[in-house]
Amino acid sequence: MSKSALFDKIDLSLIRVLHTVITECSVSRAAIRLQSSQPAVSSQLRRLRELTGDPLLVRCGQSMAPTDVALSLLEPAAAILQHAQAMFGHKSAVREFDPATTTLTFRIAATDYLDPFFLPELTLRLRRLAPHVKVEVVPLTSDLDYRRCLARGEVDLVIGNWLEPSDELHLGRLVTDEVVCLVSEDHPAARLPREGKRAWSVERYLAAEHIAPPPLHPGAVGIIDEHLAMQGLRRNIVVRNPHFAQLPYMVAGSLLVLTTGRRFCERYARDLKVKLIRCPVAFPSLNYYQLWHDLTHHSAASRWLREQVRDVVRGLHHVRPPLRDVPSPSPTQAS
């Protein structure tokens, strides 16, 4: 078959099926996402197998897995769909998207560092405004290559904080936060001001026992430790736990120190025996972003999703507990 004859057998809908079937690794899930039937998608998959000369999906235990050829086709397929969307899809996408009737699945990769109420509030808002959508929250961990997931369409949005977010993605700043320390009421640093003890110096902060989440990216150290390393400093981390919402409870019953954003810490100040104190190390502000790929940049559904994220963050109400000042050490106060 000549190249021109082969090209005549390919249409945009087939490219979309190819991309969806490979990312979902399931004909039935792809049919749901495409709002099609399983027999129709199976028939299109047979056409794709004939055109590529490759099975594309193969049985792997109880599930299906993409072949190497299928994986090599993902990025070209995503690029074709992206360019088609940019050329023709903007106005029709705006016209066709209706939150009240859509049955889309929104996949969001996020941490729970921003605010423990954020993801619950976002989920409730999405379900209230778009009652037929499905919401999947994917943990943003070091095992997740979020850039690749966005490029493949496996997630629609990534929400987190970075010192320097990826310049290959679109970004929207959500909120700026102050870095503070959360400690137990019994921690020496929390008693310093009223007991007139020697100041909690940078050296004492670094030597204290710290609790922290694992880094979000392979080979990274995390925002707090990245900033410390830039100043030639290193803290003493004795506990790492990926479940960030558990950390304040561990702090309350120990002498561990949690260094993170104030918005997160203040949620626990009323209910736990903890104090927010200023960190003796000067940190830049924490910036939280939502990131997305060119693949969904012009999608009305994705744009609507980003608007809901932004509005939920802006609508979170906080009761701000006092931030305890730890006195700076005088020149005669050696640590």
Number of C-alpha atoms within 10 A of each C-alpha: 6 6 7 8 9 10 11 8 11 13 9 12 12 17 20 15 22 23 24 24 25 23 21 18 19 17 22 17 16 23 20 15 16 17 11 12 14 17 12 11 21 17 11 17 20 13 15 20 16 11 13 13 10 14 15 23 22 13 10 9 7 6 10 16 19 20 15 11 14 21 17 11 17 19 16 14 19 21 15 15 20 19 13 14 20 17 10 10 17 15 14 12 15 15 10 11 15 15 19 13 12 15 16 17 15 18 18 22 23 20 23 18 20 27 20 17 15 18 19 10 15 19 17 13 16 19 15 13 14 17 15 16 18 15 16 13 16 15 17 20 18 14 10 15 13 21 17 13 17 23 20 23 22 18 23 24 26 25 23 20 23 14 15 8 16 11 8 11 15 15 18 13 14 19 16 15 16 14 23 25 21 31 28 25 19 15 19 16 29 21 16 17 16 7 9 9 12 18 20 21 21 18 15 14 19 18 13 18 17 20 21 22 18 18 17 22 15 12 8 12 15 18 18 19 18 15 18 17 13 9 10 8 14 17 18 13 18 12 15 14 12 17 14 16 16 10 21 24 15 17 23 22 16 14 19 23 28 23 21 21 21 23 23 24 28 22 18 20 19 12 9 15 16 23 27 24 20 20 21 21 17 12 14 12 13 20 19 21 21 22 24 26 23 18 22 21 18 18 21 20 21 18 14 15 19 17 11 17 22 18 14 18 18 11 11 12 10 11 10 13 15 11 15 18 15 19 17 13 15 10 6 6 10 10 11
